[in-house]
Amino acid sequence: MVDDGLVKAAVGARDAELKLSVRYFAWVREKVGRAEETVTVPSGVATVRDLVGWLAARGPEYAEAFRRPDVVRAALDQVHVKPSQPIGSAREVAFFPPVTGG
């Protein structure tokens, strides 16, 4: 028998809402129309990918900013993460386009 509590913990599911500071950089900021905001993330939004989906549903400006989620990078508490990363108890998430240089 599988323990549902262990499964939820393993995938980073959250049962409570979380207040999160969200920062947007470069063209993500331009499309969203703001540099940062504080949001209350509903329970069930467990990963960075979930958060991107939830943000994209907040309005046309967010939908446009996250139209191609595969090219938007994220950092939780100033550490670069993959979309599958659980949000856990992070206090800040930042979204930015890929960086090129030379």
C-alpha positions as CSV (number, residue, x, y, z in Angstrom):
1,M,0.0,0.0,0.0
2,V,1.3,3.5,-1.0
3,D,1.3,6.2,1.7
4,D,-0.3,9.3,0.1
5,G,1.6,11.5,2.5
6,L,4.9,10.2,1.3
7,V,3.9,10.5,-2.4
8,K,2.9,14.2,-1.9
9,A,6.2,14.9,-0.1
10,A,8.2,13.2,-2.8
11,V,6.7,15.4,-5.6
12,G,6.7,18.6,-3.5
13,A,2.9,19.0,-3.3
14,R,1.7,21.6,-0.9
15,D,-1.5,21.6,1.1
16,A,-1.4,25.3,2.2
17,E,-1.2,28.6,0.3
18,L,2.2,30.2,0.0
19,K,3.1,33.9,-0.2
20,L,5.9,34.3,-2.8
21,S,7.8,37.2,-4.1
22,V,8.0,36.9,-7.9
23,R,10.6,38.9,-9.9
24,Y,10.6,39.3,-13.6
25,F,13.6,40.2,-15.7
26,A,14.3,41.4,-19.3
27,W,11.5,40.7,-21.8
28,V,9.6,38.7,-19.3
29,R,9.3,41.9,-17.2
30,E,8.3,43.9,-20.3
31,K,5.5,41.5,-21.2
32,V,4.2,41.1,-17.7
33,G,4.4,44.9,-17.2
34,R,6.0,44.9,-13.8
35,A,9.4,44.0,-12.2
36,E,8.1,42.2,-9.2
37,E,5.0,41.4,-7.2
38,T,4.0,39.3,-4.2
39,V,1.5,36.6,-4.9
40,T,-0.4,34.1,-2.8
41,V,0.1,30.8,-4.6
42,P,-2.8,28.4,-4.2
43,S,-2.3,24.9,-2.8
44,G,-1.8,22.4,-5.5
45,V,0.8,24.6,-7.2
46,A,3.8,22.5,-6.2
47,T,6.5,22.9,-8.9
48,V,8.0,25.8,-10.9
49,R,6.2,24.3,-13.9
50,D,2.9,24.5,-12.0
51,L,3.6,28.1,-11.0
52,V,4.3,29.1,-14.6
53,G,0.9,27.6,-15.6
54,W,-0.9,29.3,-12.8
55,L,0.8,32.7,-13.6
56,A,0.0,32.3,-17.4
57,A,-3.7,31.9,-16.5
58,R,-3.8,35.2,-14.6
59,G,-4.2,37.4,-17.7
60,P,-3.1,38.0,-21.3
61,E,0.1,39.8,-20.3
62,Y,1.2,36.7,-18.3
63,A,0.0,34.3,-21.0
64,E,2.2,36.2,-23.5
65,A,5.2,36.2,-21.1
66,F,4.9,32.5,-20.6
67,R,3.7,31.6,-24.1
68,R,6.9,29.5,-24.5
69,P,7.7,28.2,-21.0
70,D,10.5,26.1,-22.4
71,V,12.6,29.2,-22.9
72,V,11.9,31.0,-19.6
73,R,14.4,30.2,-16.9
74,A,13.7,30.3,-13.2
75,A,15.5,30.6,-9.9
76,L,14.2,29.8,-6.4
77,D,15.8,31.9,-3.7
78,Q,18.5,32.9,-6.2
79,V,19.4,29.3,-7.2
80,H,18.7,28.3,-10.8
81,V,16.3,25.4,-11.0
82,K,14.5,23.2,-13.5
83,P,10.7,23.5,-14.2
84,S,10.2,20.2,-12.2
85,Q,11.7,21.7,-9.1
86,P,9.3,21.7,-6.1
87,I,8.6,25.2,-4.8
88,G,8.7,23.9,-1.2
89,S,9.1,26.8,1.2
90,A,10.9,29.2,-1.2
91,R,10.4,32.8,-0.5
92,E,11.3,34.2,-4.0
93,V,11.1,33.1,-7.5
94,A,12.7,34.9,-10.5
95,F,11.9,34.4,-14.2
96,F,14.2,35.5,-16.9
97,P,15.1,34.6,-20.5
98,P,18.2,32.6,-21.4
99,V,21.4,34.6,-21.2
100,T,23.8,34.7,-24.0
101,G,27.2,36.2,-24.0
102,G,30.4,36.3,-25.7
